[in-house]
Amino acid sequence: MKTKFKVNDTIKVNNGVHTDEFDFDISGYVGIIKNISGDNNEFYKIEWDAITLNEMDLSSIQPEALQQYVWCFQLLYENEMELTAERCTAEESKEALNKLYEKIKKKDS
């Protein structure tokens, strides 16, 4: 099945989109498509970019989500996102993610 998006596209989450498991509002988050899966290519794995990661309020994320690191990516459907401009490099996003991992480790200690 032909998809609207491709791996490495930068996307912005549409208004009103919440995570399924933890019911957390992710409207406006920006990330990169890292994988497309499902029988009809309906699932898009999104990893958040550095700006989104740096703006995250970890205190508003449920503890079990923090421990599972599910806050750093999301599976989305095609109708939950739109293409947008790239805002930072993959290296910047990796650095931001590593800093958040360290914050969480300190918090759990």
N, C-alpha and C positions, 0 to 999 in steps of 0.2 A: 504494500500500500504506500502511495506517495505521501510524504509528510510535508507540512508547511515549514518546518524548521529542520536544521541539520546540526550535527555535533559541532561544537565550538561557537555556535551562534550565541550572542549576548541577548538575554531576554529580561523583560520587566514583568513582574507578577501583576495581573489585573486587580482592580479594586474588589474587595469583598472575598478574596480567597483566604481560606484558613487551612492550617495543617489538619489532616484527618485524625491522626492519633492524639494530638494534644490540644486541638482547637485553638491554635495560636494564629492571630492575624498576620499574614505575610504580604499584604497589599503593598505594592511599590518596591518590594525587594528586587534586586538586580543580581543576576548570576549568569553562568555559562552552562550551556547544555553539554554534559559529559558523556551521556549515553542515551540511546533510544531503544526501548524494548517493548515486549508484549506481542501477542499474536498478530495484532494489527498495527504495530509500532505506535501504540497509544500512550506509553509511559515515557516521560522525559525526565532523566535524572539531572537536576540542577545543583551546581555547587555555587554558593554565594560569592560575590566578588568582595574585594578588600573594603570598599566603602560600606557595603551592607554589613559585613562582619564587624567593622569598627563602630558602626552605629547601633549594633545590637545591645539591648539592655538585658544582660544575662540574668538579672534578678527577676525578670518577668517570665523567664523560661522555667517550666516545672523541673524540679530536681531530677526526676527519672529521665527526662529528655536530655538534660545536661550530661548525665552519666553515660547515656547511650550515644552521645554525640550526634543525635539526629537533627540538631539545630543547624548543622553546617551544610546540609544538603536537603533537597526535597524532591519527591516525585510529583510531577505535574502533568495534567492533560493539556493538549494543544489549545483548548478554549480558555485556559486559565492564564495565558501569557501572551505577550506581544514582543516583536523584535525591538531592540533599542541599541543605542550606540555603546560601544565598549568604553568603560570608565577607568580601567586600570589594567595592569599586566597580570599574567598568571603568577609571576614571582611575587608581586605585591599581595595578591590574594593568599598565597601560601604563607607569607610572613604574618599576615593578619590572623590567619587560622592558627598558626603556631603560638602566637601571643595569647589567643583566647584559650587554647589548650592549657597553657601555663597558668593562666588566671584560674581556670577551673580546678586544676591540680592543687593549687595553693588553697583554694576555697574548701576543697575536700579534706585537706590535711588537718 
